[in-house]
Amino acid sequence: MKTSYDRSTDSLYVEVRPLPSCRTVEIAEDIMVDYGTDGLPIGYDIQHASTKAEFIARIILEQAPRAAE
């Protein structure tokens, strides 16, 4: 996972997989998801990121490796 934050625009891009995007969908106000050819997310473009901490945390936790049970 890689992130890129632009403080001047309060924009955050979270890359979850380093693949080209084949489509982009707005899933909520100011939140766009880039999808790969397999239909799975490859990245999230989040505007006004400083106001969306809960969503950002959820993305990070969903991508975290699972502990062995």
Order of alpha helices (4+ residues) and beta strands (2+ residues): beta-beta-beta-beta-beta-alpha
